[in-house]
Amino acid sequence: MIVAIDGPSGTGKSTVTERVAELSGLPHLDTGAFYRAATLAVLREGAQCDEHAVVEVVRSAGLDQRDGGMFLDGEEVSAEIRLEPVTAAVSSVAAIPEVREILVQHQRAWVSERGERAVVEGRDIGSVVFPNADVKIYLDATPEVRAERRAAQTGEQSAAVLADILRRDAFDSERAASPLMVPIGAVVIDTSEMGFDEVVAEVMRHIEAKV
Ligand code: DC
């Protein structure tokens, strides 16, 4: 059973996926953490200005996700990959087709090692990584609601967050390589007016319908 959960940031995707994984007993793969750890490797090597060098750094990086943490060359980097330098650079690293190919291979291997059982969250899971996923969910919310949620979490001004969200949405949706989109066959859930438990229950309903 593979459950694909896609959507932009600020839709509650990570917390919903974590809870759905717990309730369904399936391993949880956060593919954004792979893009973030790959970006951290690039920043550490100072390779960000040269696309060829970026690809080589990502190819040789030891990337692993286990026990709910993200590891780069054996070092746990779960906290560092959430900091501003990585967040600012990750979109441009994730837009490089060869980087995506390498990370998609890691993601498929991760799921294969777990007997093709996982809840996988990202931007291109139902469209590219697992187009034959048993359940495909696309979580959405208005940019204003997503900005308010992130501002409440981080204490930033919601107007500044909104501008950043609109910029990143445009970048992620317009890039040539695996743009953010609603995958064919996905159930779209607009979480703007929904509480966390309601969203989790709705996703679980779709999973249980397939079991
Ligand atoms: O979900 P997140 O914010 O941790 O994702 C970090 C970045 O990685 C974000 O800019 C989108 C990108 N990403 C991607 O392109 N494809 C994925 N499957 C997951 C994340």
Residues whose N, C-alpha, C, O or C-beta is under 5 A from the ligand:
A	BS01	DC	S9 T31 G32 A33 Y35 V90 S91 A94 G122 R123 D124
